[in-house]
Amino acid sequence: MSLKIKIEDLEKVDSEISVVLKVKMLDKIRSEITSRGSLRKFSIELGFSPSFIPNLLNGWIKSTRLKFFRKISEKLNLKIEDFIECIIAKNSPKSFIPVGAFPINESTDLASLVGHAFADGNVSKLHFSFTNKSEKLISDVIKKVRSLSIHNVVFSKSFHKAMNIEFSKLVRDILLVAGAPEGRKVNQKLKIPEWIKKGSSEIKKSFLQALLNDEATVQLNSKEIVLGMKKSLFIINDLENFFKEVKILFNELGVNGITITDGNIFVTKSGEITKEKRLRICGVINFIKLKNKVGFIHPNKEEKLNKLIIQIRKNLLKMHQSKIKIVEILKKEGKLSTIGLSKRIGKTRRITGDHLRELEKINVVDRIRVQDKTKPHIWFLDKPENFKILKFIHLSIPSPATQESIEQLMRKL
């Protein structure tokens, strides 16, 4: 399902949308009307003031509402697009969309702006606004708005704890037609537009990237990326359904390891109860895929993601070094208990036991089990040929950007 925004689509979401008529076509309209009678009489027939149509055709009225001109064109059986120069919004006459720009087609920039509208953006009755502390992200949103078919994009900036930017009503109208939510999102059901769900990988990427930049946090301590949003307690299940749609988009781009969990409950000053849901992404492979296939524009979040990948890589390297030590010791000494191995590799009994069980899964080691729980299991080398595989894995731990090598590594272990 592709998106094609037509003039009538904008009219459905904005009854006050206006048009500027082509000057060279005014005489043709005048001729059509005068062949039926006077201009003033025609104006009264359509429910306008007697002077409205004469003033419009004399060029004294620079623009008129689309719904008014539609009544004129339908009465005269005229094709509306032939007479319109451009579309404008009531509160921002400087911005306009040339009639030749329609239909407005789907794009990655439009998908990104819709994603922001689900997060730090807000689509109100009068405009589209966006708030964020990152100047880079603010500049990116401005750039994407300017890529739309709107000429002379009008916006204003303000600052209170974070930068806020407001765009003219035409931006709001386009985003509404494209599927952005209008008004307070905490009390309404959210659904990803079909043209994004069924769009190209680049369309999906742009939508997800906007959500991540606005709402996600990269948590170094818990080694996860968390996308958190709040909803009114009465429709909290809707947020879970929305996150399930988001999860599917991530999966389609190859990013897995995603869970959806409950967050905290909040009570506002007005007594409204909201609950948070969290979409969690875990695993170094998924972090690398997310970095390569979605990514952050927000500089702080991008930096944290890189730190997270490097941190996990270092931990993996230490873990595999310990496993190799275990194999080398067992090859030399034959059989040892968990306690004996932990002393030799300098790790706790719990960590050593974890390493041994992981090695047991790929048949590198095996154990002699004892019925007496007070006595430790005895470990020995099971398949010496797997020792070579482990050596290869140790030597081929890649840099964080080398996705394929890490995937090979994780498949081996």
N, C-alpha and C positions, 0 to 999 in steps of 0.2 A: 504494500500500500504506500504509494508515494504521495507527497504533499504538494498541492498546487493551490496557492491562495489567490482567489479572484476578488474583484471589486465588491461583488455582492456578499462575499464572506466577511469583509471588513464592516459592511453595513449592518450585518447581523449582530456584531458585538459592539457597535458604536452607531446609534441612531442619529447622532449629531454630525457624523462625518460629512464633509462638504466637498464641492467640486469647483474648479475654475474652468469655465468654458473657453473653447477655442474662439478667438476674436473673429477669425475669418468665417466661422460657421454661424455667427449671430444673424447675418442677413438671411441665410437659408431658413433658420428657424422663424424669423420674422415673416418671410414669404409664405411659409407653410401656414402660419396662424392667420395672416391677413387674407389668405384665400378663403378662409372660413368666416371671417368677420373682423371685428376690431380687437386690438391687443387688450384693452381694458375689459371688454366683455369676456374674452377667453380667460383672463386672469380670475375674474369673478366665478366663472364656471368651475374652475379647479379649486375654489375655496380660498384663493389668495386675495389680498387687497387689490383694488383696481389698478394701482400704480406699480405693483410688484413686477409684472412681466415687462411693461414698458421700460422701467428702470433697469431691469436685468439686460434687456437687449440693447439698451443705449450705453451699456458699459458702466453705469453708475453704481451697480452692485458688483463688487469684484468677485464674490463667490456666493454660492448658494448651497443649501443642504442637498445632499444626494437624493434624499427621498422626495424633495420638492421637484428637482429636475426629472426624476424618474416619472412623476405624475405627468409632466409636460411631454416627455418622450413617448410614454405609453399612449397618451391621447393623440399624438401626431404620428404614431407608428414609426418612430425613429430608432435607429440602433444607437444606444446610449454612448458606447465607446467612441463613435465617430465624432462626437461633439465635445468630449471632455479633454481638456489639456492635462490636468493633473488632479490628484486627490490631496486634500489637506484636512487637518483636524481643527476643531473649533478653537482650542486654546493655544495653538501653535501654528499660525498662518505662514511663518517663514519656512517651515519644513513641508515638503511635499513629495508625493510619489508620482512620477510621470505615468500616464495611462499606458504607455508602451512597455512599462516594466511588468505588467500583469500578463500571465499569472506569476506570482512570486513562488519560486520552487524551493524545495527543501535544500538545506546546506549544512555543513558541519558547524558553521558559525551560528546558525539559527538553532541547531540542536544544543549547542553550548549555552546559548542565552535561555532556552527553555529549562535546561538543567539548573542554571542559576536561579531561575524563577521558583524552582522547587526548594531552594535552599536560602541563601542570603539575599536573594532578590525579592521584590514585592510588586505584584501587579495590582494596582488600585483602580478606582473609577476614572482617575485623571491621568495617570502616568505609570511608567515602569521605573522603579528605583532599585539601587543596589548599594549595599553597605559592607565594607570590609576594611581591615587595617592595612592590608597589603597594597601599596601603590602600584606594584607590578600587575596585580590582579585587576585593580580598578582600570588601569590603562588597557589591559587586554579586553575587558568588557566594552570599553569605549570603542576600541578598534573593531570588535565584532559587530557592534551596533552600526557603525559606519559602513560595514560591508553589506548591509541590507540595501534594499532598493530606495531608501529614503534619502532625498537630497537635503542639504543644509540641516543636518541633525542638530537639534537644540537640546542642551542639557545644562544643569546647574550643579555646583558642588557645595557641600557644607561639611563641617567637621565637628563631631562631638564624640570623643573617645575613639571613633573610627570614621573613615571617609565615607560620605554618603553622596551618591550621584543620582540625579533625577533626569529622565529622558522624556521627550515630548509624547503626546498621546498616540501618535501613529505607531511608535515602538510598542506601546501597550497593546494596541489593536492587533498588530501582527502576531505578538506572542500569545494573545488569547486564542486567535484562530489556530495557531500552531499547537495548542494543547496545554499552555501554561495555566496554573491555578490562579484564580483571582481572589484577593482579599486574604484574611487570616487563615493560614494553612493549618493551624492547630485544631481547628474545628471542622475541617472538611476532608473528605476522602480524596486521596491522591492516586493517580493512575498514570503510568507512563504512556504517552501518545503512541498509537499504533505505528505511525510512520517512523518512529525511532526504534521501536521493538523489532520492526521488520526491515529496518534500514541497513545500510552497509556497515562494515566494521568501523569505518571512520566516523559515521554518524553516531554509533553507539559509544565509541571512545569519547567523542566530544561531550556527549551528555553526561557520562560517568565522570569525566575529568572535572566538569563544573561542580558536580555534587561533592567530589572528594576535596577539591580546593576550598569549598565553602564550609563543609561540615565534618570532615575527617580529621582525626588526630593520629599522629605517629607516636606510639608509646614504646620508648626504648626499654623500660624496665620489664614490662610484660611481653615485649617482643610481638606486637600486633599493631594492625591499623584498625581503628575503630571509627565507624560512621554512625553518629548518634543523632536521633531526631525525637521530638516530643509530639504527643497527640493528646487531645482530650481523652480522659479515661473511658468515656462512653463509646469511643470509636477506635480504641487502641488496636483492635484486631486488623483494622484497615491498614495501619502502619506496617504491621507484619506482612500483609499481602503486598504492599508497595515494596518492602525490602526483598521479598521473594522475587519480584520482577527485576529488581536491581541485581540480585544474585544471579539470575539467569543471564542477564547481559554480561556480567563479569565472566561467567562460565563459558559463554560463547566466544569471549576473547582469550580464553585459556587460563583465566585466573580462578583458582579453586581454593580449597581450604577455608570456606566461608561458613560461619554459623551466625544465627540470629538469636539474641538473648534479651532478657528483660533488663531494664535499667531502673533508675530511681523514680520515685513518685514525688511530684512537686505540687505545692498549693500556692497560687498567686495571691496577691493582696486582696483581690476581689472575691477570693474563695474558690476560684476555678481549679479543679484537680486535673493535672496532666501526668502522663507517664512516659518514660523514655524507653525506646527500643534501640538496640545496638546491633549493627552489622559488623562482625569481626572477621578480619582477614589474617590468617596465620601461615607461617612456613616460608622459608627463604626462597624457594622456587616461585611461589606466588608473589612475593615481594619484587623479585626480579622481573617477572612477567608484567606485574602492574607498572613497574618503572618503565619498561620498554613499550608496553602496549597501551597504557593510559597516561600515567605520569602526572606530576604536579607542576603547576605554574607558580604557585605560592612558594617563594624562595626558602622560607623557614621549613616548610613541610618537605620540600625536595631535599634539603640538606639532612633533615632527620631521617628520611628514608634511606639515603646513602649511608648514613652512620649505622642504621639498623642492619643493612645488608652486610656491611664490613664487620660489625660486631658479631653477627651470627656466623659469618665465614671464619672468623678467628676461633670462635667456640667449636665449630666443626673440626677445624684443623687440630685443636688441642685434643678433642675427643678421639679422632682417628689416630693421632700419635700414641695415645694411651692404649688403644686397641692393638696397634702394631707391637707395642712393648709386650703386651700380654701374650701375643702369638710367639714372639721371639723368646720370651722366658719359658713358655711351655715347650717350645721346640728344643730348648737346651736342657731343661730340668725334668721334663716328662709329665709329672702330675703334681698339682698344687691345689690347696684349698683357696677359697675366696679371700680369707684373711691373709694367707701367705702372699697371694698375688697383689693384694692392696698395699702391703708393706713394700713390695718390690717396685711398684709403679708410682708410689707416693700419692695415692688417692684414697678416699674413704671407702669403707666396706660397701656402702650403698652404691656409690658411683661405680666401683669395680664390678659389683654384681650386675648393674645395668649394662655395662659394656659386655660382660660375659654372656648375658641373655641375648643381646643383639647379635653377637658372634655365633651363638648357638643357632639362631634362626637361619643363618646362611651356611650352617654345617661346618664352620671353621673349627669350633670346639664342641665338646660334649662333656657330660659329667657322670660320675658314679654317684647315684642317689643312695642315701642312707635313710633307714627308717627312723633312727634316733634323731629327733629334731635338735638335740643339744650338740650334735656333731655336724661339722660343715660338710657340704658336698665337695667332692674331689674333681677337679677339672683337668682335662687333657686335650691335646690336639687331635681333632677328628680327621680332617682331610687336609693334609699338608699342601696340596695343590692350590687350595683356596688362599693360602698365605701369599702367593704371587699376586692374586687379584687384589688383596688388601694392600700390598706394596704399591701396586699400580694406582690404586685409588688415592693413596697418600701422596704420591708424587704428582698426581694430576689435579689436585685441588686448585680451581681456577681463580682468576680475579673476579670481583663481584659482577662485572659486566658480561662475563662469558656464560651465557645462559645454558647453552647446549652441554657444556662440560659439567656444570652443576647438576643438570638433569641426569646425565650418565652416572654421576657420583651417587645421587640419591637412589637410582634404580639398583645400583650395586649393593648399597647398604639398606 
